[in-house]
């Protein structure tokens, strides 16, 4: 039986986050030990930061239809987790008296020029999406699998920075969508006001003196009339017409 598959399976950012998570788990397993990470704290922090990015992208996208505000907030958390992880790799390089590859270097260009394939699966989503993620990961295996931690760290650092850019654009798109459509709360308000306006027509409510639309009863929340009912235009805030009851 095919399960209901959320939209994040098709997000390039989620795919990239999973690639980075797998690479980070492998990096920490191979290069962190009791001599340089005696309490295992560095291992936990790096793998959890990598997990947080993928998990928050998934959770945020899953909240798309109910709360666009939550979706943006969780996407931003994913971006912050990537910033934390990239700083860990940067620190690893400097700890070993190394600096990140220059953007003009051959190594940097080779990694940067690798493009992820777009997700095209239509059914058997978990099976095919896992295969897709592993296929994308294998594109970077010559750096991920290097015995030199500096090579691996540089490659993963480049991908962390790439994912942060992807998530920044994703947040911009979510914000534009929010401005255009509003969020879950706004949608509920629209439905509630439409129901009130329809009821006002059947209840014989007066017409708005400004625009002629049906009016609905509201309660004043402040001022000298606080707590008193009044007629308000059902299209408020587009129209601010009022009548006394």
C-alpha angles and dihedrals in degrees: 000000000000113000123221104270120212120224096250090081087075097046115110088209092058091048091050091047090055091049090052092046092053092046092048093050089052093045093051093046093051103038107029119075142147092288099057098021106028096166096038091237096127090051091051095046096048097044092045092050089051091047092047092059095053093040096050093046088054095045093045093051090047088058093052097108097042105037124010089179090059090045091056093044093052092045088053090050088053090052091049090051089054090051089053092049094046089053089054091055091045089052091049090056095048091044086061092046091254133124129210118275112271115252085238094055124108091236094053093049093048092055094040093051093060109102125201117240115242118252109254104167117132103181140011084045103179092047095047096039091054089050089048093052092049091048090054091046091053089061088071098037095110087066099030091052097045117127086222109085090202091063093048093045092050093051094048091045090056090051092048090054091046092052092050089056090048091051092047090057090044091055091048089053092047091050092050089050091049091052090050101042106015123220138282093282092051091049091052090049091052092051092046094049091047089053091048092049091050091049091048090058092053091044093053098248116177123260120254111265090220106043105007095238119137116275129225132207117258135173121237109240101191144012129048090316095052111148094017123117122239140169114261130183110262090225094060127170088033088055123024098194115146140181131195118245 
